[in-house]
Amino acid sequence: MCKAAVEPRRTDCIELGRRLLDDRSGSILSRMIGSAMLRRLVKGTPEDAAAKELRRDYVWFSEQMEASTASSKEQLQKDVADYGEWEACERMVERMGAGRAPPADWTPKNPQLLLLSEERTPATPAK
């Protein structure tokens, strides 16, 4: 409904996107949905840039956590209960020796992960 919303729905969608992006419960899903909504609805604005940065941070700690161990995953679950998903992931990445945010020159293994679904290059069909 919000992907290509026009007024008056567009204004409501922007407000919902802001609330989801700023979700202080620590839910990754709600923050990523809010990020995608704002990226579509307020392109070229500071909010768009902030939403892209949040997505970049998420992809950063997702990549870092690929090397996690069973014991670190157990601690992650405890931290999720205590601090929420987002903070728990940031804490895990710190315990692994990385920062909470990527270095300025970092690019993900798969740069497509930074893009909205409609911006991604379609996968080549397997033969």
N, C-alpha and C positions, 0 to 999 in steps of 0.2 A: 503494500500500500504506500510506503514512503519512498520507494526507490526513485520514482519520477513524480513526486507529489507536486501539485499546484495549489495555489491559495484556495480556500483557507486551510486546507489540510497540511500544506507545506510548513506553515508556522507551527502547527501542533507537532509535526514530525521533528522539526528542529529542536523544539523544547524537549521532546522525549529523548532524542539523541543526546542532548546535553545532560539530562538526568542519568541516563544509562552510563555515559562516559564518566561522569563524576560519582558513580556508585561507590560509596565508601564502605560497603559490606565486603569489598574485596573480591567480588565475583568476576572472574575473567570473562565469562561468556557475556554478561551484561555490558561490560566495558568495551568488548570487541564489537558488539552489535551497535552500541552508541557511536563508536569510532567510525564504523562503516556508514552509518546513517549520515553523520555530519560530513564525512568526506564526499558523499554524493550531493548533499544539499547546500553546502557552503563552500564550494570549491574556490581556491585562491585566497581564502581568508586566513587570519591567524588561527581560527578554530580548526580549519582544515589541516594546517601545519601541525598543530598540537595533536590532532587525532592520528596523523601519519606517524608522529614521533612515538605515540603510545603503541601503535602497531609494531613499530621497529623495536621498541623495548620488549614487547611480547615475543617476537621472533627471536630476538637475542637470547632471552633466558630459556626459551624452548630449545634452541640449539645447544646451549651450555648444559642443559639438564640431560641431554642424550647420553652423556658419559657418567650419569649418576649410578651409584651402587644401591644395593638392596637396603643397606642401613640408612643411607641418605634419603631414600624414598620413604622409609618408615618415619624419619624425623620430619619429612615434608608433610606427611599426613597429620602428625601432631601439630605442626605449625599451622596447617590449614584450619584446624579446629580452634586454635588460639588466636590467630591473626587474620584469617581470611586467605583466599587463594593467591591473590596478587602478592601480598607481603610474604607469604610462605615461599612462593617461587623466588622472589628476590633474595630472601634469606638463604635459600638452598644454593643459589648461584654464588652468593658471597662465600658460603662455606666451601665451595668448590674452588675458590681462589679467583673468581672473576668479579667484576663490578656489577652493580645493580643495573647499570645502563651500558650500552655498547660504546666502544671507543668511537670517536668522530669519523675515523676512516673505515670502520667495519662495514662489510657487506655480507649478507647471508649466503649460505651455500646455494640456496634457491631464491634468487631475487624476486621471483614471481609471488612469493609469499607476502611481500610488502604491498602488492597490488590488490585492488578490489577485483572481485570475480570477473566483472565485465572488462577489466583492463588486461587480464591475463591472456597470454598466447595459448590457443587451444593445443592440447596434447596431440601428438602425431599418432594415428592409429597403429597398433601393432600388426605386423604382417604375419 
